[in-house]
Amino acid sequence: MPRGRSTFTKRQKEQTRQQRQRDKAERRSQRKQDKQTDPGSLESLDELRQNAEAQASLFRMAHDQSVPPEPTISDKKPAE
């Protein structure tokens, strides 16, 4: 008995849906593998953090030499 047109299109849609699911799962597993096998990214983050800290210390030194620090709220006497 021949299948109708709607049965064929339903089967095609289902096959397409399953293929998209397989592709999505493959991309997900690929991202997971890339994340696990990329140790260079952690090293570069540590290097960037060290550079940022060094730069911040330079700014603090320049700021400390030019302007005396302003008193903070904790340095002021509480009003009685």
C-alpha positions in Angstrom: 0.0 0.0 0.0 1.5 3.3 -1.0 2.2 6.0 1.6 0.5 9.3 1.3 2.2 12.7 0.8 1.7 13.7 4.5 3.4 10.6 5.8 6.4 11.3 3.6 6.7 14.9 4.8 6.3 13.9 8.4 9.0 11.3 8.1 11.3 13.9 6.4 10.6 16.4 9.2 11.4 13.8 11.9 14.6 12.9 10.2 15.6 16.5 9.9 14.8 17.1 13.6 16.9 14.1 14.7 19.8 15.3 12.6 19.6 18.7 14.2 19.7 17.0 17.6 22.7 15.0 16.7 24.5 18.1 15.4 23.7 20.0 18.5 25.0 17.2 20.7 28.2 17.0 18.7 28.7 20.8 19.0 28.1 20.6 22.8 30.6 17.8 23.2 33.1 19.7 21.0 32.8 22.8 23.2 33.3 20.7 26.3 36.4 19.1 24.9 37.8 22.5 23.8 37.2 23.8 27.3 39.0 20.9 28.9 42.0 20.9 26.5 42.7 24.6 26.5 45.2 25.2 29.3 46.7 28.2 27.5 43.6 30.3 28.3 44.2 29.9 32.1 47.8 30.9 31.8 47.0 33.9 29.7 44.4 34.9 32.3 47.0 34.7 35.1 49.4 36.7 33.0 46.8 39.4 32.3 45.9 39.5 36.0 49.6 39.9 37.0 50.0 42.7 34.4 46.9 44.4 35.7 48.1 44.2 39.3 51.5 45.6 38.3 49.9 48.5 36.4 47.5 49.2 39.3 50.5 49.3 41.7 52.2 51.8 39.4 49.1 54.0 39.5 48.9 53.8 43.3 52.5 54.8 43.6 52.1 57.8 41.3 48.9 58.7 43.1 50.5 58.4 46.6 53.4 60.6 45.7 51.3 63.4 44.2 48.2 63.7 46.4 47.9 62.8 50.1 45.1 60.4 50.8 41.7 61.8 51.8 40.4 60.6 55.2 37.7 57.9 54.9 34.5 57.7 56.9 36.1 55.2 59.2 39.0 57.7 60.0 36.6 60.4 61.1 35.4 60.7 64.7 31.8 59.8 65.2 29.6 62.7 66.2 28.4 62.4 69.8 
